[in-house]
């Protein structure tokens, strides 16, 4: 009798987890489709990757098709978004022992990213041989340099377009965590003021 009860609860727990998983996948699919219909392809792509991690059956197969369709488009969209010259505005991170250095200038052209100090190239990323991809730690668009993973993003803050490079794992593959408590500040005025501050190193369009 005891064995039967144990098996019953074991099967029940598996059933509940499966149902919860289906609800999560359904929610992700709805969000992915909405973002895709709105033309927010980068957001949609990240949700399709999330679906793929949750399911390898029919939903996963559909997610793979969507990823294969969206990935080239997203790479082109993001490349066009960051193409040009960017000047270092604020340096907060420590970039020692790293494949990428926060140089005075970043130049994005001809499918390459050049890191430049005083007209001298310090390093370079070839986006043809090492394109922007998805990574479990940071989503899309990410760049993997050996064991080191960087997430690239751009956003407009106070009317200023910013290019942000955030290191997710170091040269040894160790995960780097950056805590941001600003979103949980109770006072609405203080929270808005805090959110205007930048917690990452960033560049502005030159």
GUDONU-432866 format. One record per atom (N, C-alpha, C): atom name; x, y, z; residue number from 1. Coordinates in pm, 1 decimal. Layout:
atom  c1  c2  c3  nr
CA  X  Y  Z  NUM
...
***
This chain:
atom  c1  c2  c3  nr
N  82.5  -120.9  0.0  1
CA  0.0  0.0  0.0  1
C  86.5  126.8  0.0  1
N  189.4  123.5  85.5  2
CA  280.9  238.1  93.2  2
C  348.1  262.7  -41.5  2
N  389.0  154.9  -107.9  3
CA  454.3  166.8  -239.6  3
C  358.8  228.1  -341.5  3
N  231.6  187.5  -336.0  4
CA  130.9  238.5  -430.0  4
C  110.5  388.3  -409.7  4
N  105.3  431.4  -281.3  5
CA  88.6  574.7  -252.3  5
C  208.0  655.7  -301.5  5
N  327.6  603.9  -281.5  6
CA  449.4  673.0  -328.4  6
C  445.6  688.8  -480.0  6
N  410.8  582.2  -550.7  7
CA  402.4  587.6  -696.6  7
C  294.8  684.6  -742.2  7
N  181.8  687.5  -668.2  8
CA  71.3  777.5  -703.6  8
C  117.4  923.4  -697.7  8
N  181.4  959.3  -586.0  9
CA  227.7  1097.9  -569.9  9
C  340.5  1131.8  -667.5  9
N  420.7  1033.0  -699.9  10
CA  528.3  1054.2  -797.4  10
C  469.7  1085.8  -935.2  10
N  371.4  1005.5  -976.5  11
CA  305.9  1027.3  -1107.1  11
C  230.5  1159.1  -1106.9  11
N  166.1  1190.6  -993.4  12
CA  91.8  1316.5  -982.4  12
C  184.2  1436.4  -997.0  12
N  300.6  1430.5  -932.3  13
CA  396.0  1541.5  -940.5  13
C  447.4  1560.3  -1082.3  13
N  469.6  1448.7  -1152.8  14
CA  514.8  1456.1  -1292.2  14
C  406.2  1519.2  -1378.7  14
N  279.7  1480.5  -1355.4  15
CA  167.6  1534.4  -1431.6  15
C  153.3  1685.0  -1409.8  15
N  167.0  1727.5  -1283.6  16
CA  156.0  1870.5  -1251.4  16
C  267.9  1949.9  -1317.8  16
N  390.1  1895.8  -1312.2  17
CA  503.9  1963.5  -1376.2  17
C  483.5  1974.1  -1526.6  17
N  429.4  1869.4  -1587.2  18
CA  403.7  1869.7  -1731.5  18
C  299.5  1974.8  -1767.7  18
N  194.3  1984.4  -1685.1  19
CA  89.9  2084.1  -1709.8  19
C  144.2  2225.3  -1694.6  19
N  224.7  2245.2  -1590.7  20
CA  286.3  2376.8  -1569.9  20
C  377.7  2413.0  -1685.5  20
N  452.0  2313.8  -1734.6  21
CA  542.9  2335.0  -1847.0  21
C  466.7  2376.0  -1971.7  21
N  351.4  2310.7  -1995.4  22
CA  268.4  2344.9  -2111.0  22
C  214.7  2487.6  -2100.8  22
N  177.4  2529.1  -1979.3  23
CA  128.3  2665.6  -1957.9  23
C  238.5  2767.4  -1985.7  23
N  360.0  2735.7  -1940.9  24
CA  473.8  2824.8  -1964.6  24
C  500.4  2838.1  -2114.2  24
N  502.0  2723.6  -2184.2  25
CA  527.6  2723.7  -2327.6  25
C  420.0  2802.9  -2402.5  25
N  295.1  2781.9  -2364.3  26
CA  184.5  2853.8  -2427.7  26
C  199.2  3004.1  -2408.0  26
N  236.5  3043.3  -2287.0  27
CA  257.3  3185.0  -2257.0  27
C  371.8  3242.5  -2339.4  27
N  482.0  3167.2  -2351.2  28
CA  596.3  3210.4  -2431.4  28
C  557.9  3223.7  -2578.8  28
N  480.2  3128.3  -2628.2  29
CA  439.0  3131.6  -2768.5  29
C  353.8  3254.7  -2798.3  29
N  264.1  3287.9  -2707.9  30
CA  179.5  3405.9  -2725.9  30
C  263.2  3533.0  -2728.1  30
N  358.2  3541.9  -2635.8  31
CA  444.6  3660.1  -2629.9  31
C  533.6  3669.0  -2753.7  31
N  588.4  3554.7  -2795.6  32
CA  675.5  3552.9  -2914.0  32
C  598.8  3598.5  -3036.9  32
N  477.1  3547.1  -3053.2  33
CA  395.5  3582.6  -3168.7  33
C  356.4  3729.5  -3166.4  33
N  321.7  3780.3  -3049.3  34
CA  285.7  3922.2  -3037.1  34
C  403.8  4011.6  -3074.1  34
N  522.6  3977.9  -3021.7  35
CA  642.1  4056.2  -3054.4  35
C  672.0  4049.6  -3204.1  35
N  656.0  3930.6  -3261.3  36
CA  682.9  3913.7  -3404.7  36
C  586.8  3998.3  -3487.1  36
N  459.1  3999.0  -3450.0  37
CA  358.2  4078.0  -3521.8  37
C  382.8  4227.8  -3507.5  37
N  442.6  4267.5  -3393.6  38
CA  473.8  4408.4  -3370.1  38
C  604.5  4450.7  -3436.2  38
N  674.5  4354.1  -3496.0  39
CA  802.0  4384.5  -3559.8  39
C  919.0  4387.9  -3463.7  39
N  897.3  4344.7  -3338.6  40
CA  1005.1  4339.8  -3239.5  40
C  1070.2  4201.3  -3246.7  40
N  1148.9  4183.1  -3351.0  41
CA  1199.7  4049.7  -3382.7  41
C  1303.2  3997.6  -3284.2  41
N  1384.6  4086.4  -3227.3  42
CA  1485.0  4041.8  -3130.9  42
C  1418.0  3984.4  -3006.2  42
N  1312.0  4050.0  -2960.0  43
CA  1238.8  3999.7  -2843.8  43
C  1172.0  3866.9  -2875.7  43
N  1112.9  3857.3  -2996.3  44
CA  1047.2  3732.7  -3037.8  44
C  1147.5  3618.6  -3044.7  44
N  1264.9  3645.6  -3098.9  45
CA  1368.1  3542.5  -3112.7  45
C  1407.3  3485.1  -2976.8  45
N  1424.5  3571.2  -2877.2  46
CA  1462.3  3523.6  -2744.4  46
C  1354.0  3435.5  -2682.7  46
N  1228.0  3465.0  -2709.7  47
CA  1119.4  3380.4  -2658.0  47
C  1115.2  3245.7  -2729.3  47
N  1143.4  3244.3  -2859.4  48
CA  1145.4  3116.1  -2930.8  48
C  1259.4  3027.3  -2880.6  48
N  1371.1  3089.2  -2844.9  49
CA  1480.0  3011.9  -2784.6  49
C  1437.6  2955.9  -2648.4  49
N  1362.2  3036.2  -2572.5  50
CA  1314.2  2991.3  -2441.9  50
C  1220.4  2871.6  -2457.4  50
N  1136.1  2874.6  -2561.2  51
CA  1045.6  2761.9  -2589.9  51
C  1126.7  2637.5  -2623.9  51
N  1229.7  2655.4  -2703.2  52
CA  1314.3  2543.4  -2744.5  52
C  1379.1  2475.4  -2624.1  52
N  1417.0  2554.1  -2523.7  53
CA  1477.6  2498.5  -2402.7  53
C  1376.3  2420.5  -2319.0  53
N  1248.9  2457.7  -2331.0  54
CA  1144.4  2392.9  -2251.1  54
C  1090.3  2266.1  -2316.3  54
N  1090.9  2262.1  -2450.4  55
CA  1020.8  2154.6  -2520.6  55
C  1099.8  2111.4  -2643.4  55
N  1106.1  1981.2  -2666.8  56
CA  1174.9  1929.3  -2785.7  56
C  1077.7  1861.5  -2881.5  56
N  945.3  1866.5  -2850.9  57
CA  846.3  1801.6  -2936.5  57
C  787.9  1901.9  -3036.2  57
N  656.4  1902.6  -3053.8  58
CA  595.3  1985.7  -3158.0  58
C  623.0  2134.4  -3139.7  58
N  609.2  2182.7  -3014.7  59
CA  635.6  2324.4  -2989.4  59
C  781.3  2358.6  -3017.6  59
N  869.7  2266.6  -2979.1  60
CA  1011.7  2287.3  -3003.1  60
C  1045.5  2287.9  -3150.5  60
N  981.0  2201.0  -3227.3  61
CA  1005.4  2195.6  -3371.8  61
C  961.9  2325.3  -3438.7  61
N  848.8  2377.7  -3395.7  62
CA  801.2  2505.2  -3449.5  62
C  896.2  2618.5  -3411.7  62
N  947.9  2613.4  -3286.6  63
CA  1042.0  2715.4  -3241.2  63
C  1169.8  2713.8  -3324.9  63
N  1217.6  2593.5  -3358.9  64
CA  1337.6  2580.9  -3442.5  64
C  1316.1  2647.9  -3578.7  64
N  1199.7  2625.2  -3639.1  65
CA  1168.0  2686.1  -3769.0  65
C  1165.9  2838.5  -3758.0  65
N  1107.3  2887.8  -3648.3  66
CA  1100.8  3032.1  -3627.2  66
C  1239.9  3091.0  -3607.5  66
N  1323.9  3020.0  -3531.7  67
CA  1460.9  3067.6  -3506.4  67
C  1540.2  3072.8  -3636.4  67
N  1529.9  2967.7  -3716.6  68
CA  1601.4  2964.0  -3844.9  68
C  1557.0  3077.3  -3936.7  68
N  1430.1  3114.7  -3926.2  69
CA  1376.1  3223.4  -4008.4  69
C  1417.9  3360.9  -3954.2  69
N  1413.3  3377.2  -3820.6  70
CA  1435.7  3508.0  -3760.5  70
C  1583.0  3542.8  -3737.4  70
N  1667.4  3441.7  -3713.8  71
CA  1805.8  3468.8  -3676.1  71
C  1881.2  3555.2  -3777.4  71
N  1878.0  3523.8  -3907.7  72
CA  1947.7  3611.3  -4003.3  72
C  1891.4  3753.1  -4004.4  72
N  1759.5  3766.1  -3991.6  73
CA  1696.0  3897.9  -3989.5  73
C  1739.1  3977.4  -3866.5  73
N  1744.6  3908.9  -3751.7  74
CA  1782.9  3976.1  -3627.4  74
C  1928.8  4019.6  -3629.8  74
N  2013.4  3936.1  -3686.2  75
CA  2154.3  3974.1  -3698.4  75
C  2169.4  4100.9  -3783.0  75
N  2096.0  4105.0  -3893.5  76
CA  2103.5  4221.5  -3981.5  76
C  2045.1  4345.0  -3914.2  76
N  1932.1  4327.7  -3844.7  77
CA  1868.8  4439.5  -3775.6  77
C  1960.7  4498.7  -3669.8  77
N  2021.7  4412.5  -3589.0  78
CA  2106.0  4463.2  -3482.2  78
C  2234.1  4523.8  -3536.8  78
N  2289.4  4462.5  -3641.4  79
CA  2410.0  4517.3  -3702.2  79
C  2383.2  4659.0  -3754.3  79
N  2271.5  4676.8  -3823.3  80
CA  2235.9  4808.9  -3876.2  80
C  2209.8  4908.9  -3764.2  80
N  2161.1  4857.9  -3652.0  81
CA  2132.4  4944.7  -3537.8  81
C  2259.4  4998.5  -3473.4  81
N  2366.3  4919.4  -3472.4  82
CA  2489.7  4962.5  -3405.6  82
C  2598.2  5006.0  -3504.0  82
N  2569.5  4999.9  -3630.4  83
CA  2668.1  5036.3  -3732.4  83
C  2710.1  5182.6  -3717.6  83
N  2840.1  5206.6  -3728.3  84
CA  2891.1  5342.7  -3717.7  84
C  2995.6  5356.9  -3608.8  84
N  3017.1  5482.1  -3563.6  85
CA  3119.0  5511.7  -3462.6  85
C  3053.8  5539.1  -3327.4  85
N  3114.5  5482.8  -3222.5  86
CA  3065.3  5500.8  -3086.9  86
C  3179.5  5547.7  -2997.1  86
N  3151.3  5650.0  -2918.3  87
CA  3252.3  5707.5  -2828.6  87
C  3223.4  5667.1  -2684.4  87
N  3329.4  5626.1  -2612.7  88
CA  3315.4  5587.2  -2472.9  88
C  3267.7  5706.6  -2390.8  88
N  3155.1  5688.2  -2321.6  89
CA  3097.7  5796.6  -2241.6  89
C  3119.9  5775.5  -2092.5  89
N  3096.5  5653.2  -2046.2  90
CA  3111.2  5626.9  -1903.4  90
C  3164.2  5486.3  -1881.9  90
N  3273.6  5476.3  -1808.8  91
CA  3335.1  5346.9  -1783.0  91
C  3317.7  5311.0  -1635.6  91
N  3248.9  5199.4  -1612.1  92
CA  3223.9  5153.1  -1476.7  92
C  3285.1  5016.0  -1450.5  92
N  3290.1  4933.1  -1554.8  93
CA  3336.0  4795.0  -1538.7  93
C  3487.9  4784.6  -1542.4  93
N  3539.0  4678.1  -1482.1  94
CA  3680.9  4645.5  -1493.4  94
C  3697.1  4545.8  -1607.3  94
N  3779.9  4577.7  -1705.2  95
CA  3792.4  4491.7  -1823.6  95
C  3927.6  4422.4  -1831.4  95
N  4000.1  4416.6  -1719.9  96
CA  4128.4  4346.6  -1723.1  96
C  4103.9  4197.4  -1740.8  96
N  4206.6  4128.9  -1787.9  97
CA  4197.7  3984.2  -1812.1  97
C  4075.6  3951.0  -1897.5  97
N  4066.7  4016.9  -2011.6  98
CA  3948.2  4002.2  -2095.3  98
C  3985.8  4007.7  -2242.4  98
N  3903.4  3943.0  -2325.8  99
CA  3924.1  3947.0  -2470.6  99
C  3880.0  4078.8  -2531.9  99
N  3800.6  4155.9  -2459.5  100
CA  3753.3  4285.7  -2507.5  100
C  3798.9  4393.5  -2410.1  100
N  3849.9  4503.3  -2464.3  101
CA  3890.4  4616.2  -2382.9  101
C  3795.5  4732.7  -2411.4  101
N  3763.3  4808.2  -2308.2  102
CA  3680.1  4927.2  -2327.7  102
C  3767.9  5039.9  -2380.4  102
N  3778.2  5047.7  -2511.4  103
CA  3861.6  5149.3  -2574.8  103
C  3785.4  5281.3  -2586.9  103
N  3857.1  5385.8  -2629.6  104
CA  3793.7  5516.9  -2642.9  104
C  3687.5  5519.3  -2752.8  104
N  3705.6  5432.5  -2851.7  105
CA  3616.7  5434.9  -2967.0  105
C  3586.6  5293.2  -3014.4  105
N  3463.1  5271.7  -3056.6  106
CA  3423.7  5147.0  -3121.3  106
C  3372.4  5181.5  -3259.8  106
N  3424.2  5113.8  -3360.2  107
CA  3381.9  5134.5  -3498.0  107
C  3320.2  5004.2  -3549.2  107
N  3196.3  5014.2  -3597.1  108
CA  3126.4  4897.4  -3650.2  108
C  3103.1  4919.6  -3799.4  108
N  3172.6  4842.5  -3882.3  109
CA  3158.8  4855.7  -4027.3  109
C  3212.3  4729.3  -4094.5  109
N  3164.9  4704.5  -4217.2  110
CA  3211.1  4590.3  -4297.1  110
C  3205.4  4458.5  -4220.1  110
N  3096.2  4440.0  -4143.8  111
CA  3076.5  4318.7  -4064.0  111
C  3189.6  4293.0  -3965.1  111
N  3243.6  4401.9  -3911.7  112
CA  3348.7  4391.9  -3810.7  112
C  3325.1  4494.3  -3700.9  112
N  3374.4  4462.3  -3582.2  113
CA  3372.5  4556.2  -3470.5  113
C  3516.7  4585.4  -3433.2  113
N  3557.8  4711.1  -3446.6  114
CA  3695.2  4752.2  -3416.2  114
C  3697.1  4828.5  -3283.7  114
N  3788.9  4790.2  -3195.2  115
CA  3807.1  4858.5  -3067.7  115
C  3933.9  4942.5  -3079.8  115
N  3916.7  5073.5  -3073.1  116
CA  4022.2  5165.2  -3112.7  116
C  4059.5  5261.5  -3000.4  116
N  4191.2  5276.7  -2977.9  117
CA  4244.5  5377.2  -2885.3  117
C  4341.1  5466.6  -2960.0  117
N  4308.5  5595.6  -2966.4  118
CA  4397.1  5692.3  -3032.1  118
C  4438.9  5645.7  -3171.6  118
N  4338.4  5604.6  -3252.0  119
CA  4356.0  5562.9  -3392.2  119
C  4434.0  5432.3  -3407.5  119
N  4451.5  5360.8  -3298.0  120
CA  4519.9  5230.5  -3302.1  120
C  4420.1  5121.4  -3263.5  120
N  4406.2  5021.3  -3349.7  121
CA  4314.8  4911.6  -3320.7  121
C  4371.2  4821.8  -3211.1  121
N  4297.7  4809.3  -3103.7  122
CA  4338.8  4725.8  -2991.3  122
C  4292.6  4582.4  -3012.6  122
N  4170.0  4566.7  -3062.1  123
CA  4116.8  4434.3  -3091.4  123
C  4006.8  4446.3  -3196.3  123
N  3961.3  4330.6  -3244.0  124
CA  3864.5  4328.6  -3353.4  124
C  3780.6  4200.8  -3346.0  124
N  3652.6  4213.1  -3379.7  125
CA  3564.9  4096.6  -3389.2  125
C  3512.1  4087.4  -3531.6  125
N  3532.5  3973.9  -3594.5  126
CA  3482.2  3950.2  -3729.1  126
C  3343.3  3886.7  -3717.2  126
N  3241.0  3960.2  -3754.6  127
CA  3103.5  3912.1  -3739.7  127
C  3063.9  3809.4  -3845.0  127
N  3146.6  3790.0  -3945.7  128
CA  3119.8  3685.5  -4044.4  128
C  3161.9  3548.8  -3990.1  128
N  3278.3  3544.6  -3925.3  129
CA  3326.8  3417.9  -3869.1  129
C  3275.4  3395.0  -3727.1  129
N  3236.8  3502.5  -3658.5  130
CA  3186.4  3492.5  -3521.8  130
C  3064.3  3583.7  -3507.0  130
N  2950.3  3542.7  -3564.8  131
CA  2832.1  3629.9  -3567.4  131
C  2761.1  3637.9  -3432.6  131
N  2673.6  3737.1  -3419.4  132
CA  2589.2  3746.6  -3301.0  132
C  2501.1  3622.2  -3292.6  132
N  2494.7  3563.2  -3174.0  133
CA  2416.4  3441.6  -3154.2  133
C  2342.2  3449.5  -3021.7  133
N  2267.8  3343.5  -2992.0  134
CA  2197.3  3332.6  -2864.6  134
C  2286.1  3258.3  -2766.3  134
N  2277.0  3298.2  -2639.8  135
CA  2346.2  3225.8  -2534.7  135
C  2255.0  3214.0  -2413.5  135
N  2258.9  3099.0  -2346.9  136
CA  2170.7  3074.2  -2232.8  136
C  2188.4  3177.2  -2122.0  136
N  2309.1  3230.4  -2106.4  137
CA  2335.0  3326.0  -1999.2  137
C  2283.6  3465.9  -2031.0  137
N  2279.6  3499.3  -2158.6  138
CA  2252.6  3639.5  -2191.9  138
C  2155.2  3661.4  -2305.5  138
N  2108.0  3555.5  -2369.4  139
CA  2013.0  3573.5  -2478.9  139
C  2079.9  3621.9  -2606.4  139
N  2001.3  3684.3  -2693.9  140
CA  2051.0  3738.5  -2819.7  140
C  2043.8  3890.4  -2811.6  140
N  2146.2  3962.9  -2862.8  141
CA  2266.0  3917.6  -2934.5  141
C  2387.7  3903.8  -2842.8  141
N  2453.9  3790.4  -2852.1  142
CA  2573.2  3764.8  -2771.9  142
C  2689.7  3726.1  -2862.4  142
N  2808.1  3748.5  -2811.5  143
CA  2931.6  3708.6  -2880.9  143
C  3010.5  3618.0  -2786.5  143
N  3056.8  3504.1  -2838.6  144
CA  3139.0  3414.1  -2758.0  144
C  3282.5  3419.1  -2808.1  144
N  3373.5  3452.3  -2718.4  145
CA  3516.1  3458.5  -2749.4  145
C  3585.8  3356.8  -2659.7  145
N  3606.6  3237.8  -2714.8  146
CA  3654.8  3123.7  -2636.7  146
C  3552.9  3096.5  -2525.8  146
N  3591.9  3104.1  -2397.7  147
CA  3496.6  3078.5  -2288.9  147
C  3426.4  3205.7  -2243.0  147
N  3469.7  3316.3  -2297.0  148
CA  3416.1  3445.8  -2254.8  148
C  3292.5  3482.1  -2336.8  148
N  3187.4  3526.3  -2269.6  149
CA  3063.3  3562.1  -2338.1  149
C  3027.1  3707.3  -2306.8  149
N  2996.7  3782.8  -2412.4  150
CA  2956.6  3922.9  -2399.4  150
C  2817.0  3941.5  -2456.9  150
N  2737.0  4021.8  -2389.2  151
CA  2604.7  4057.8  -2441.0  151
C  2609.5  4202.6  -2488.0  151
N  2560.8  4225.6  -2608.6  152
CA  2554.5  4359.4  -2666.0  152
C  2409.1  4407.3  -2663.0  152
N  2390.2  4534.7  -2637.0  153
CA  2255.5  4591.2  -2643.1  153
C  2264.9  4740.3  -2670.9  153
N  2155.6  4795.5  -2720.0  154
CA  2148.9  4940.3  -2738.8  154
C  2013.7  4987.3  -2688.5  154
N  2012.6  5101.8  -2629.2  155
CA  1886.6  5158.8  -2582.5  155
C  1897.7  5310.3  -2575.9  155
N  1782.3  5374.6  -2570.9  156
CA  1778.1  5520.5  -2561.4  156
C  1744.4  5557.4  -2417.8  156
N  1830.7  5634.7  -2355.1  157
CA  1811.3  5680.0  -2218.3  157
C  1821.1  5832.3  -2217.5  157
N  1716.6  5897.7  -2168.4  158
CA  1712.6  6044.9  -2165.4  158
C  1740.9  6105.1  -2303.2  158
N  1686.5  6040.6  -2408.1  159
CA  1702.9  6090.3  -2544.2  159
C  1838.1  6060.4  -2604.9  159
N  1921.1  5983.5  -2535.0  160
CA  2057.3  5953.3  -2581.4  160
C  2068.5  5805.3  -2615.9  160
N  2114.6  5775.2  -2738.2  161
CA  2130.6  5636.1  -2778.8  161
C  2261.4  5581.6  -2723.8  161
N  2251.7  5467.6  -2656.1  162
CA  2367.7  5410.0  -2590.9  162
C  2394.1  5268.1  -2639.4  162
N  2521.7  5235.5  -2655.3  163
CA  2566.1  5100.5  -2686.7  163
C  2631.0  5043.6  -2561.0  163
N  2580.2  4929.1  -2517.6  164
CA  2627.1  4869.8  -2392.6  164
C  2685.3  4731.7  -2418.8  164
N  2801.8  4706.0  -2362.6  165
CA  2866.7  4575.0  -2369.1  165
C  2877.6  4523.4  -2227.0  165
N  2813.5  4411.4  -2199.7  166
CA  2819.3  4355.4  -2064.5  166
C  2877.9  4214.3  -2070.4  166
N  2982.8  4191.4  -1992.0  167
CA  3045.9  4059.7  -1988.0  167
C  2963.1  3966.0  -1899.9  167
N  2928.4  3848.2  -1955.3  168
CA  2845.9  3751.4  -1882.7  168
C  2929.2  3640.6  -1817.7  168
N  3033.0  3595.2  -1888.2  169
CA  3126.1  3497.3  -1830.4  169
C  3268.6  3543.2  -1859.4  169
N  3359.8  3510.8  -1768.9  170
CA  3498.3  3553.5  -1786.5  170
C  3576.9  3451.5  -1869.5  170
N  3707.8  3471.0  -1878.4  171
CA  3791.2  3384.7  -1962.5  171
C  3795.4  3240.0  -1915.6  171
N  3757.8  3217.4  -1790.7  172
CA  3754.5  3081.0  -1738.1  172
C  3615.4  3019.2  -1748.1  172
N  3520.5  3095.0  -1803.8  173
CA  3384.1  3045.2  -1815.4  173
C  3300.7  3066.7  -1690.5  173
N  3353.8  3143.3  -1594.4  174
CA  3280.4  3170.3  -1470.7  174
C  3174.3  3277.3  -1493.1  174
N  3054.0  3251.2  -1443.7  175
CA  2943.6  3344.4  -1460.1  175
C  2966.7  3470.4  -1378.0  175
N  2941.6  3586.1  -1439.9  176
CA  2956.8  3714.4  -1371.2  176
C  2817.6  3771.5  -1344.3  176
N  2787.9  3796.0  -1219.6  177
CA  2656.0  3847.9  -1181.9  177
C  2668.6  3995.1  -1144.5  177
N  2572.2  4073.9  -1193.2  178
CA  2567.8  4214.9  -1157.5  178
C  2431.0  4243.6  -1097.4  178
N  2429.1  4282.0  -970.7  179
CA  2303.5  4307.1  -902.2  179
C  2253.1  4446.9  -932.5  179
N  2123.0  4457.6  -958.5  180
CA  2060.3  4586.4  -984.9  180
C  1935.1  4596.0  -897.4  180
N  1945.3  4670.0  -789.4  181
CA  1836.2  4679.8  -692.5  181
C  1738.2  4792.2  -725.0  181
N  1763.5  4869.0  -830.8  182
CA  1686.4  4990.8  -856.3  182
C  1536.8  4964.6  -874.0  182
N  1504.3  4851.1  -939.7  183
CA  1364.0  4822.7  -969.7  183
C  1278.8  4792.2  -848.2  183
N  1341.7  4761.6  -734.1  184
CA  1264.0  4726.6  -615.1  184
C  1262.2  4839.6  -511.8  184
N  1309.7  4957.8  -549.8  185
CA  1302.5  5073.4  -460.4  185
C  1155.2  5110.8  -441.7  185
N  1109.3  5115.5  -319.5  186
CA  967.4  5137.3  -291.0  186
C  921.6  5277.2  -328.9  186
N  997.6  5378.1  -291.1  187
CA  960.2  5516.8  -321.0  187
C  962.7  5540.3  -471.9  187
N  848.9  5577.0  -528.7  188
CA  835.1  5591.7  -673.7  188
C  929.5  5697.6  -730.8  188
N  940.1  5811.2  -661.7  189
CA  1026.4  5920.3  -709.2  189
C  1173.1  5879.7  -706.4  189
N  1213.3  5816.3  -596.7  190
CA  1352.7  5772.8  -584.0  190
C  1384.6  5662.7  -685.1  190
N  1285.8  5574.5  -711.1  191
CA  1308.1  5466.6  -807.9  191
C  1329.3  5522.7  -948.3  191
N  1245.8  5617.9  -988.7  192
CA  1259.3  5679.2  -1121.3  192
C  1393.5  5750.0  -1135.6  192
N  1435.9  5817.5  -1029.1  193
CA  1564.6  5887.7  -1031.0  193
C  1679.3  5788.8  -1043.6  193
N  1669.6  5676.8  -971.7  194
CA  1775.0  5575.3  -975.9  194
C  1781.8  5507.6  -1111.4  194
N  1665.3  5484.2  -1172.8  195
CA  1661.7  5415.5  -1302.2  195
C  1723.2  5498.8  -1414.5  195
N  1734.0  5629.7  -1393.9  196
CA  1795.8  5715.4  -1494.5  196
C  1947.7  5701.0  -1496.6  196
N  2001.8  5647.2  -1388.0  197
CA  2146.8  5628.3  -1381.7  197
C  2186.2  5500.5  -1454.0  197
N  2305.1  5500.5  -1512.2  198
CA  2354.2  5384.5  -1587.8  198
C  2445.9  5301.8  -1500.0  198
N  2419.0  5171.8  -1492.7  199
CA  2502.8  5083.9  -1410.2  199
C  2603.5  5006.8  -1494.6  199
N  2601.5  5029.1  -1626.1  200
CA  2695.4  4962.0  -1716.4  200
C  2786.2  5063.5  -1783.7  200
N  2902.5  5017.6  -1828.0  201
CA  2984.1  5096.7  -1919.1  201
C  2904.4  5118.1  -2047.2  201
N  2907.2  5238.3  -2102.7  202
CA  2833.0  5259.2  -2227.0  202
C  2902.3  5358.8  -2319.3  202
N  2867.1  5346.8  -2446.1  203
CA  2916.2  5433.7  -2552.6  203
C  2798.3  5510.6  -2612.2  203
N  2826.3  5629.1  -2667.9  204
CA  2724.1  5705.5  -2737.4  204
C  2763.8  5723.2  -2883.4  204
N  2665.0  5740.8  -2969.4  205
CA  2691.0  5753.5  -3113.2  205
C  2768.7  5881.5  -3139.9  205
N  2876.5  5867.7  -3214.1  206
CA  2961.3  5983.3  -3242.7  206
C  2912.5  6056.3  -3366.8  206
***
